């Protein structure tokens, strides 16, 4: 057992480092969201002692969301982005510089809705004793699809990396799509086609067709994932009836489009309402599978 004398308390510098890393990865975080990620078991006022010096040092700035609420959302400045550029926990992830508070406000709605979903997974993992940390949600992951005859890239709203601890250790990855009903239901459902194309995508060298053996071992996604991530659609921003209809449109796409139907035999697909995740937790039966019976289940049981 670890001796109490060997346990080092978190210092102000440690909290500052973690806060900068979290803001860098997630682009934009409200004060409350940062508190829930960084120090959930401390009084909320503690987070202000971390954020104040970062702002004074010119590493972060903030925008106020809503004149009445006074809710602050924090983002990195150019100096903050430079400060974290070589940090190992952010390797391979380019910190986004948001130029002005006005620019931060424009992207706040979608970004912060995604963070709400992330926090639901985070709280659920803490309750279950699973391994899922604030940096295990990676926003805006892009994969190129330049030679497939359709859109030239796939942009997932996030990829999550999750390890269930019991009854045995299992590793999960998921592409997450956040839907605030700001696009048409048809356009949302078409995202399944893009994921299906990525699943089958084999980038070939220019001028070469490739043998069957070469193609079997060069699927693009295998460069990044040991297994193709499941697809999770998280919906909010409309009435329950509207959200239910959009989930049914996703199910119809999975049933009617030949490429997606074949894809769905290999990859679990599900959809849920954000408010249900926040109330019951993502591991609860709040997810509608996009294939087969529509009986609700937990996301790891899709």
N, C-alpha and C positions, 0 to 999 in steps of 0.2 A: 504493500500500500504506500502511496506517496506521502511523505512527511509534510505536515502543514508548513514547515519551515522552507520547503522546496517550492511551494506554490507562490508564484510572484503575482502580486496584484496588478491590475491594469493601471498604467500610468496615463497621464494626460496626453503624452506624446503617442502612446499606443492607440488611444481612442482617436486622436487626430489623424493618424495614419490610416486607421480603418475607415474613418468617415470619408477621407479623400478617395480611398479605393472604391467605396460604395457609390459615391457620387460619380466617379469616373465611369464605372461600369454601367450604372443605371441611367446616366445622362441627367436626370432631374429627379429630385426627391424632396418631399415636403418634410418639415421639421418632425412631424409625428411619425412619418414612415421611417425616417432615419433613426429615430429613437427606438421604434419597434425592432429594427434590424440590429442596432448596435448595442443597446443597453435596455432591453425590455423590462427587466426586473428592478429598475431604478426609477426614482421620481422623474417625471417629464422635464423638470427644470434643468436636470443634469446635462441634457443634450445642448442647451444653450451655452454652457461653459466650454463645450467642444467647438461649436460653430463660430462663436465670437472671434477667437483668435485666428481662425482660418480666413474669415472675412477681412479682419484687420491686416492680415499678411498679404491680402490680394490674391489668395488662392481660390476663393469661391466668391460668388455673387448670388443674389436671390431676386426673385420676382414675387410680387404679391398677387395672389389669385382671389379675386373678389374683393371689392372695396369694403364690404361689410364684415366678411369673415376675417380678413387680415392674414389669411393662410399664406405662409411663405414656402416657396419651392426653391431649392438650392441647386446650383450648377457650377461647373468649373470655369474659371477664367483661363486665358491663354497661359498664364503663369502656373496655374494649377495643373493644366494638362501637361506642361513641360515637366513639372515636379514628379508626376507619376509615370512618365513615359518609359522608365526602365524598371519599374517594380515587377518582381517575378509573378505576383498573383494576377497581374494584368497582361502578362505576355501574350502577344498575338491579338490583343484587343485594343484598337485605336480609341483613345479617349476623345470624345466629341466636345469641341469648344462651341458653346452657344454665345453668340456675339453680344446680345443685349437682353435685358429683361423682357422686352417686347417679343423677341424671338422665342424666349423661353415660354412665355405665355401661350404662344401659338401652338407649341407642341405639347403643352402640358396635359390636355385632356386625354389623349391616347396613351402617352407615356405613363401617366399616373394611374390610369385604369389598369394597365398591365402590372404595375407595382402592387395594386390591390390584390390581384390574382396571386402574385408571388408571395405576398404576406400570408395569404390563406394557406398556401402550401407550407410555408415556414412554420406557422403556428401549429398546423396539423402534425408536421414532422416532430416538433418539440414534444407534443402531447404523446406521440407514439414511440418516441425514443429512436426515431430514424435519423439517418445522416443526410441532412440537407441544410446548407448554409446560405447566408445572404448572397455570396458570390456564385452560387450554383445556378442562378437564373441569368442567362446571357442574352441580352436584348439584341434585336435587329441582326440576326445571323443571315449572311448572304452566301448563296452558292450559285455559280455561273452555269448556264445552260446554253452555250453559244451556238451549238450546231444541231438543235433538236427541231427546228422549224416553227417554234412558237416564241413565247417570251424568252428573253435571253438570260434571265436569272430568277432564282427563287429567293424571296426575302421573308424569313420567318420572323414574326414579332418577337419570339424568344425561343431559346432552347433551354430546357431544364435538365439537370443531372441529379439523380435522386437514388439513394441506397436505402432499401428497406432492411431493417435489422432483424426482424422476427417474422415468422418462426425460423427462417433461414435468410442469410444475406442474399439479396437480389438487387441488381443494378438496373435502373430504369433511365431512359432518356426520352424526351418528348419535344416535338415541335409544337409550339403554342401559337394559336391565332386568336387575337383579341378582336371581337366584333362589337362595336358600339352602335350598330345599325346606321352607320353613316354611308355605307355603300349598299347597292342593291343586293337582294338575296341571291340572285343569279351570279353576280360577280363574286360573292363570298363562296358559293358552291364551286365555282370554277377553280378556286385555289386547290381543290382536290386533284384536278387534272395536272396542275403544275407539280404537286408532290408526286403524283404517279409517274410523270415524266422524269423527275429527278431520280426516282427509285430505279428506273430502267436505263438511265443515261450512262453511256460509255463514251468518254472523250477519246477520239482517235487522232493520231498524228496527221497533220496535213498530208494529203496525197496517199494515205494508206487506208485500206478497208479493214485490215485486221483479221486474224484467223479466229475461228470459233473459240479456240483455247485461250487466245489473248483476250477476247471479249469477256469470257467467263470470269477472268481474274482482274478486270480493270473497271468495274463499276465505280463511278465517281464517288458515291457516298461512302464506299469502303475506305477511302483515304482519311475520313474524319470520324467514322463511327464503327464500333465493332458489330453493332446491329442497327438496322434502320430504326430511327426513333418513331414511337407512336405519334399520332396527330391528335391534338386536343384543341377543340374550338371552345372559347369561353365568350359567352354573349351577355350583353347588358344594354341598357339605354332605351328600352321600349317596354310595352305592355307584355304580360306573360303570354298572351295569345300570339302576338307578333313574334316573340322569341321562339315559341313552340313551332310556329309555321316555318321559321328559318331553319330550325333543326330538321324539320321534315323535308325541306328542300335539299339539305345536305344528304339525308338518307336517300332521297330520290336520285341524286347524282351518283351516289355509290352503287345504286342498283341498276341504273340505266346506261351509264357510260362504260363501255367495254374495258377501256384502259383502267379506269378507277375500280371497277368491279374486280379485275384481276389483281390490282394492287392491294385491295382490301383483304384478299385471302392471305396476304403475307404480313400486313401491318395493322395493328389495332387502331381504330378510329372512334372518337367519341366527342360529344358536345354537352356542355352544361351551362347553366345560368350563373353568373358571377355571384349574385346575392346568395344563391344556395351554397356555393363554396364557402363564402364568408360565414354563413350561419351554421352549417353542418360539418364543414371540412371536406377537402377534396377526396379523402379516402372513403367518405360515406357514399351511399347509393344515390348520387345526384347526377350521374352521367348517363346520357342516352347513347348506346352504341349506334354507329352509323350503318351497320350491317346486321342482318339477322333479327332476332326478337328485340323489341324496343324496351324491354324491362330494364329499369335503372340499376346501376351498379357503381362500385368504386372505380377510380381511374386505373388502378393496377389490375383490375379484373376485366377490363375491356377485351 
